[in-house]
Amino acid sequence: MWNTDALNVRLGRKLGFAGDTEFRYEDGGKKLAYKHYQAGLIFFRSPHVSIQTGYRQVYFRINNNWEKEYNPFVDLMLQARSKRGWFISDRNRIVCRILGKAFDQGHRWLYRNRLFIMPPLRIGRGQIAPFFAYEFFWQETRGIDQNRLEWGLSIPYRKKTLLNLSYMLRYIKNAQKKWLHHNVLWIHFSLHF
């Protein structure tokens, strides 16, 4: 199970702040195995294009010890809404993974691409919307080493609160370059000001 809590604040017509925390549990939700804290500034170029610069501090639990990773990143987000109500976004993220002592203490470049699609279908008075997302990770020296397929429901509550509940099928390449898969229940809560 993964839990993400996000805060998005509009600072002006062309500028915003975004921050989030994420906690990932293993063993049926009993053991915290990963956590990160992230913050960044978003520059809104147009209604269809935004650029975010930010930093993510990552902690992995390895042999009951927390190991750190430092991740400055840049996002380019392209998005559009059709006249019929379809919403599509494409996030392109470049990350410099600065690895801690438990890894090889170097750095690796990571490219992430996430395609998000929300059809015009709405369910109930609450305007619950189904969505689909696909993301792949390309890492220096490893090539494509992670794929994520996600299906879920976006549940608005009032104007400033959003809850996404989703299932994610995650394929990840381990250190021996063998593909493993995970079934993830993801709870994502966000506030927008």
Summary of the structure (lengths in Angstrom):
residues: 193
radius of gyration: 17.3
end to end distance: 27.2
largest distance: 52.1
contacts: 552
relative contact order: 0.14
helix: 0%
strand: 77%
